[in-house]
Amino acid sequence: MSKNAIHPTESASALPVFAPARAPLTIAFLVLPQASILEVASALDPLRNANRQLGYEGFRWRVVSPDGAPVALTCGLSLPAAGPPAHAVGADVLLVIAGYRLDEVATRPLIREVQRIAPRFALVGGIDSGPWVLARAGLLNGYRATAHWEDLEDLATRHPRVEVLPDRFVIDRNRVTIGGAVPAQDFALYLIRARYGAALARQVENSFLTRARAGAEPQLAPLRRDPGLDPRVAAALARMEARIDQPEAAAETARAVGLSSRRLESLFRIAFATTPAAMALDLRLKAAQRMLTDTSHPLAEVALRTGFSGPATLSRAFRRAFGEPPGALRRRKARE
């Protein structure tokens, strides 16, 4: 670990934002179109609840958007904004919340504006695809960072000066990057605990019937620790997820988890009503579907990253699974 990175178990006072204080902390949320309402709520509502428990404003916030207009979210609702990014200046923290269609919504003027205002904040961060905005602005060079797990490989490839981690959230000096909606709640609870103590954080957790998880935990851990899932099935599933680009035969997976092929297939049918081979293919095709929707990668690169021998092989499997070829999906999503 970098000596400058803050691990959730280390002293919260390593950065003033995380030091105990009664003075209100103001957070500006720069929300981009096609962000998720869950990401916004997960980051903001624990702060609102903390204020309720405190009986005074321990946290203040404002929402800004790229053009100052209401932001169209993925659910179809619009989020009111107080103004353009310049209206964020004066807050202590800037958090960029982004989701889909990043190439479309993270415009060059927006990137330049984020670069311009970033030095005015004690802490700058991003949620879900927000770290991509920071990386494109050069604000994560030399830092440890995370993003949504689906984007980690691309982030590491396109921004080699960023040390990419699969954590739920990462705090490194005056940068924080957060993997998605639920990790945003984890970070909000961590912030509440750092400034106002464990008792208040627990009160907020109880209000939402949840429990905070450490930033250093992997984003996909919940599935693999499902108490209702046979540990050998969980191990096999983890291998499939880790080998999207280089899939192995079901028999190899079975041997790796100490089972016969027949026994593994039986357990998969009980757990998922499908076979290990079908599950592995489904994971690869859904990964391809996400790349086609969320990136501009050529079809050949999508095929390579999802373990297919070439575009034609991917196209045939994709059509069988989804009823349309990859190109049709990409064109349809571009029109929506």
VEXKOL-903905 format. One record per residue (C-alpha): residue number from 1; x, y, z. Coordinates in pm, 1 decimal. Layout:
   guke         px         py         pz
    NUM          X          Y          Z
...
This chain:
   guke         px         py         pz
      1        0.0        0.0        0.0
      2      115.5      350.4      -82.4
      3      227.4      531.6      229.6
      4      -12.9      810.5      132.7
      5     -321.0      591.9       93.8
      6     -576.7      583.9      372.4
      7     -698.3      235.9      460.4
      8    -1036.8      225.3      638.9
      9     -866.2       80.3      948.6
     10     -618.1      367.1      972.7
     11     -666.0      696.2     1152.9
     12     -951.6      899.2     1011.2
     13     -762.7     1216.6     1098.8
     14     -506.6     1155.2      823.7
     15     -703.3     1409.0      616.9
     16     -892.5     1703.1      770.3
     17    -1215.1     1598.2      595.9
     18    -1209.5     1280.4      806.6
     19    -1114.0     1446.4     1135.9
     20    -1369.7     1476.6     1418.6
     21    -1544.3     1812.0     1386.5
     22    -1870.4     1984.0     1470.1
     23    -1849.4     2239.9     1189.9
     24    -2062.6     2130.2      891.9
     25    -1893.5     1961.3      598.7
     26    -2026.4     2070.9      259.6
     27    -2025.5     1824.0      -29.2
     28    -2092.4     1917.1     -391.0
     29    -2227.6     1636.1     -608.1
     30    -2158.0     1682.9     -977.6
     31    -2415.7     1448.2    -1130.0
     32    -2382.8     1356.5    -1497.5
     33    -2674.7     1251.9    -1720.1
     34    -2740.5      875.7    -1721.1
     35    -2627.0      836.8    -1362.6
     36    -2834.7      612.2    -1138.8
     37    -3074.7      751.2     -881.6
     38    -2951.9      479.7     -644.1
     39    -2596.5      616.8     -664.1
     40    -2718.8      965.1     -575.2
     41    -2938.5      843.1     -290.7
     42    -2671.2      610.7     -150.5
     43    -2420.5      895.2     -131.1
     44    -2656.6     1163.1       -5.0
     45    -2928.5     1008.3      210.8
     46    -2700.5      873.1      487.1
     47    -2582.2     1233.6      535.3
     48    -2941.4     1352.8      559.1
     49    -3013.9     1082.0      815.0
     50    -2699.8     1172.6     1012.3
     51    -2823.9     1532.8     1036.7
     52    -3157.7     1404.3     1166.8
     53    -2984.7     1197.3     1433.1
     54    -2750.2     1482.2     1527.1
     55    -3024.1     1741.3     1552.3
     56    -2821.4     1991.0     1352.3
     57    -2647.3     2022.0     1014.7
     58    -2331.9     1818.3     1037.6
     59    -2341.4     1784.1      660.4
     60    -2454.3     2015.9      383.9
     61    -2473.5     1939.8       14.6
     62    -2553.8     2083.2     -322.7
     63    -2615.6     1914.9     -657.3
     64    -2465.9     2060.5     -974.4
     65    -2483.5     1938.7    -1332.1
     66    -2272.0     1985.8    -1645.9
     67    -2494.2     2266.9    -1775.7
     68    -2680.4     2366.0    -1460.2
     69    -3005.1     2211.7    -1586.9
     70    -3190.0     1920.5    -1424.0
     71    -3010.0     1590.0    -1483.2
     72    -3183.5     1303.6    -1664.1
     73    -3116.8      986.4    -1464.1
     74    -3133.3      628.2    -1589.5
     75    -3474.7      571.6    -1428.3
     76    -3632.3      849.7    -1636.6
     77    -3656.9     1101.2    -1352.4
     78    -3479.7     1435.8    -1357.8
     79    -3269.8     1555.7    -1064.6
     80    -3280.0     1931.4     -998.6
     81    -2943.8     2108.5     -995.0
     82    -2829.2     2426.4     -824.5
     83    -2623.9     2528.2    -1125.5
     84    -2321.7     2433.2    -1336.6
     85    -1993.8     2297.0    -1193.5
     86    -1871.3     2643.4    -1097.3
     87    -2149.1     2650.7     -835.6
     88    -1972.2     2364.0     -656.6
     89    -1685.2     2592.9     -557.6
     90    -1702.2     2678.1     -189.8
     91    -1783.2     2323.7      -84.7
     92    -1525.1     2114.2       99.3
     93    -1568.2     1802.9     -114.3
     94    -1647.1     1744.7     -482.0
     95    -1790.8     1405.3     -579.7
     96    -1856.8     1325.8     -945.9
     97    -2140.4     1076.8     -997.8
     98    -2154.8      918.7    -1343.3
     99    -2304.8      605.7    -1493.7
    100    -2373.7      515.4    -1854.0
    101    -2283.0      678.5    -2187.9
    102    -1971.2      831.9    -2043.5
    103    -1817.6      904.3    -2384.7
    104    -2126.7     1110.9    -2462.7
    105    -2181.9     1294.9    -2134.3
    106    -1821.6     1349.0    -2016.0
    107    -1748.0     1612.0    -2280.2
    108    -1416.4     1786.9    -2325.5
    109    -1552.8     2117.0    -2187.5
    110    -1674.2     1931.7    -1877.8
    111    -1336.1     1761.5    -1830.5
    112    -1161.8     2099.6    -1857.3
    113    -1402.3     2249.7    -1604.0
    114    -1338.9     1966.8    -1357.3
    115     -964.6     2020.1    -1403.6
    116    -1009.9     2391.0    -1335.9
    117    -1213.1     2366.1    -1018.1
    118    -1059.3     2052.1     -862.0
    119     -781.5     2236.9     -671.7
    120    -1048.5     2435.5     -487.0
    121    -1163.4     2132.6     -282.5
    122    -1009.0     1952.0       13.2
    123    -1123.1     1617.1     -131.0
    124    -1215.8     1524.5     -487.6
    125    -1376.0     1195.0     -578.8
    126    -1589.4      993.0     -813.4
    127    -1862.9      731.0     -784.5
    128    -1922.4      441.8    -1028.7
    129    -1801.9      590.6    -1360.8
    130    -1705.5      914.7    -1187.8
    131    -1344.1      795.9    -1144.6
    132    -1320.9      783.8    -1525.0
    133    -1399.4     1155.3    -1536.6
    134    -1122.6     1222.4    -1284.8
    135     -880.4      997.0    -1473.4
    136     -952.1     1171.9    -1803.7
    137     -888.4     1502.4    -1629.8
    138     -549.7     1372.3    -1512.6
    139     -658.8     1395.7    -1149.2
    140     -580.3     1031.7    -1063.8
    141     -229.5     1008.0    -1209.8
    142       -5.0      867.0     -939.3
    143     -300.1      773.7     -718.4
    144     -458.9      446.8     -614.2
    145     -818.6      428.0     -734.3
    146    -1115.3      207.1     -806.6
    147    -1426.8      220.0    -1024.7
    148    -1723.2       -6.4    -1089.1
    149    -1592.3     -363.2    -1122.2
    150    -1709.6     -389.8    -1483.8
    151    -1476.5     -104.1    -1578.6
    152    -1163.1     -187.3    -1381.6
    153     -972.0     -354.2    -1665.7
    154    -1047.1      -72.4    -1908.7
    155     -950.6      190.5    -1652.0
    156     -615.7       21.8    -1588.8
    157     -548.6      -18.4    -1961.4
    158     -637.4      334.4    -2064.1
    159     -482.6      508.1    -1763.6
    160     -160.0      323.3    -1677.7
    161      -49.6      597.8    -1438.1
    162     -341.9      508.3    -1209.0
    163     -296.1      214.3     -970.1
    164     -632.8       42.0    -1010.0
    165     -772.6     -167.1     -723.8
    166    -1088.7     -384.2     -707.4
    167    -1188.6     -232.3     -369.9
    168    -1529.0      -95.4     -276.1
    169    -1379.1      248.5     -220.5
    170    -1024.9      384.9     -208.5
    171     -901.8      696.7      -29.4
    172     -557.0      813.2     -137.7
    173     -448.0     1151.7       -4.5
    174     -708.4     1401.8     -129.9
    175     -878.2     1163.9     -372.3
    176    -1158.8      915.3     -311.8
    177    -1293.9      674.2     -571.3
    178    -1602.3      460.9     -512.1
    179    -1712.8      149.8     -701.2
    180    -2088.9      203.2     -720.0
    181    -2413.3      267.9     -533.3
    182    -2373.7       39.3     -232.5
    183    -2003.7      128.7     -187.6
    184    -2118.2      493.7     -194.6
    185    -2328.2      417.3      110.4
    186    -2028.5      243.2      268.8
    187    -1819.3      554.5      210.5
    188    -2089.9      785.2      348.9
    189    -2105.3      574.4      665.9
    190    -1725.3      578.2      689.4
    191    -1731.8      958.7      664.1
    192    -2003.5      984.4      930.3
    193    -1807.7      756.3     1161.7
    194    -1484.9      951.3     1108.1
    195    -1638.8     1289.4     1189.0
    196    -1899.8     1201.9     1450.0
    197    -1811.7      859.8     1588.8
    198    -1919.8      498.7     1572.5
    199    -2243.1      550.0     1767.0
    200    -2387.4      790.3     1509.7
    201    -2276.1      570.5     1220.1
    202    -2451.2      276.1     1385.8
    203    -2770.3      479.3     1428.5
    204    -2768.3      560.9     1057.5
    205    -2699.7      196.3      970.5
    206    -2994.7       89.2     1183.7
    207    -3221.1      344.0     1014.6
    208    -3146.4      185.1      678.3
    209    -3131.1     -173.8      810.1
    210    -2781.3     -206.5      671.0
    211    -2420.6     -248.3      780.1
    212    -2120.5      -63.1      642.5
    213    -1849.5     -262.8      471.7
    214    -1482.2     -172.5      463.2
    215    -1347.4        7.5      159.7
    216    -1077.6     -254.0      104.9
    217    -1330.0     -536.1       62.4
    218    -1370.0     -658.1     -297.6
    219    -1678.5     -539.8     -480.5
    220    -1800.6     -887.9     -577.0
    221    -1753.0    -1050.4     -236.0
    222    -2124.8    -1070.7     -141.6
    223    -2206.6    -1327.1     -410.0
    224    -1919.1    -1551.7     -315.6
    225    -2008.7    -1546.2       52.3
    226    -2379.3    -1623.6       -1.5
    227    -2452.0    -1859.8      290.5
    228    -2706.5    -2048.0       79.9
    229    -2452.8    -2133.6     -187.8
    230    -2240.2    -2448.0     -171.0
    231    -1877.9    -2328.5     -121.2
    232    -1762.4    -2543.3     -414.1
    233    -2022.7    -2387.2     -641.3
    234    -1915.8    -2042.5     -520.4
    235    -1551.9    -2129.5     -594.6
    236    -1643.1    -2252.8     -942.7
    237    -1842.9    -1936.1    -1009.8
    238    -1553.0    -1721.5     -893.3
    239    -1322.6    -1902.4    -1137.4
    240    -1564.2    -1836.0    -1421.9
    241    -1585.5    -1466.7    -1334.2
    242    -1206.0    -1442.3    -1319.8
    243    -1164.7    -1616.1    -1656.2
    244    -1406.1    -1423.7    -1876.5
    245    -1129.4    -1358.6    -2128.9
    246     -970.1    -1704.8    -2101.9
    247    -1250.1    -1951.1    -2023.2
    248    -1172.5    -2305.1    -1917.5
    249    -1365.5    -2624.7    -1985.0
    250    -1625.8    -2725.7    -1726.1
    251    -1421.9    -3038.1    -1649.0
    252    -1120.5    -2821.2    -1558.1
    253    -1336.8    -2607.9    -1330.9
    254    -1472.7    -2918.2    -1160.3
    255    -1122.5    -3055.3    -1099.0
    256    -1006.9    -2720.7     -961.1
    257    -1280.5    -2722.6     -694.5
    258    -1235.6    -3090.3     -612.0
    259    -1546.5    -3232.0     -778.1
    260    -1632.8    -3461.5    -1065.5
    261    -1791.2    -3298.6    -1369.1
    262    -2118.1    -3479.4    -1298.4
    263    -2130.7    -3363.3     -935.5
    264    -2054.9    -3001.2    -1025.1
    265    -2326.6    -3006.3    -1289.1
    266    -2572.5    -3146.4    -1036.4
    267    -2490.2    -2873.7     -786.1
    268    -2521.7    -2601.7    -1052.9
    269    -2862.5    -2734.3    -1156.9
    270    -2976.6    -2717.7     -794.8
    271    -2838.7    -2366.7     -740.2
    272    -2901.3    -2201.8    -1078.2
    273    -3113.1    -2443.9    -1286.4
    274    -2837.5    -2452.8    -1547.5
    275    -2505.9    -2624.0    -1621.8
    276    -2157.0    -2491.6    -1546.7
    277    -2082.1    -2458.7    -1919.7
    278    -2402.9    -2264.5    -1980.4
    279    -2334.0    -2039.2    -1681.5
    280    -1980.3    -1963.1    -1800.5
    281    -2109.2    -1877.9    -2149.0
    282    -2382.5    -1658.1    -2003.2
    283    -2126.9    -1463.1    -1797.2
    284    -1912.8    -1405.7    -2106.9
    285    -2207.2    -1298.3    -2322.3
    286    -2334.6    -1057.1    -2057.8
    287    -1984.4     -911.2    -2032.3
    288    -1987.1     -866.0    -2410.8
    289    -2330.8     -706.3    -2389.5
    290    -2206.0     -454.1    -2131.9
    291    -1900.7     -367.6    -2342.4
    292    -2110.4     -317.5    -2654.0
    293    -2349.0      -91.3    -2465.9
    294    -2106.0      104.4    -2250.7
    295    -1786.6      127.8    -2458.4
    296    -1681.8      199.2    -2815.4
    297    -1446.8     -102.0    -2834.3
    298    -1438.1     -266.3    -3180.0
    299    -1619.1     -598.3    -3202.4
    300    -1288.3     -782.7    -3239.2
    301    -1167.9     -641.7    -2907.5
    302    -1496.4     -727.1    -2736.4
    303    -1461.3    -1083.5    -2864.2
    304    -1103.2    -1105.8    -2737.8
    305    -1192.9     -970.9    -2393.4
    306    -1480.5    -1215.2    -2352.4
    307    -1300.5    -1530.5    -2460.5
    308    -1435.6    -1577.7    -2813.9
    309    -1208.1    -1676.0    -3100.0
    310    -1322.4    -1385.5    -3315.4
    311    -1608.6    -1149.2    -3406.4
    312    -1796.2    -1413.4    -3606.5
    313    -1798.3    -1660.9    -3317.5
    314    -1915.1    -1392.8    -3077.5
    315    -2184.6    -1275.8    -3319.9
    316    -2331.9    -1623.9    -3359.5
    317    -2343.1    -1686.2    -2983.7
    318    -2476.0    -1336.0    -2919.3
    319    -2760.1    -1373.1    -3169.7
    320    -2862.2    -1709.3    -3021.6
    321    -2868.1    -1563.8    -2670.4
    322    -3021.8    -1220.4    -2730.9
    323    -3204.0    -1250.0    -3061.1
    324    -3000.5     -983.7    -3239.6
    325    -2640.8     -940.7    -3355.9
    326    -2396.2     -723.3    -3160.8
    327    -2406.6     -444.9    -3417.8
    328    -2784.6     -416.1    -3392.2
    329    -2763.6     -380.8    -3014.6
    330    -2500.9     -108.3    -3041.7
    331    -2703.4       85.4    -3301.1
    332    -3024.7       56.2    -3099.2
    333    -2857.0      175.9    -2779.0
    334    -2702.8      469.6    -2966.4
    335    -3051.7      582.9    -3071.5
    336    -3205.1      558.0    -2721.8
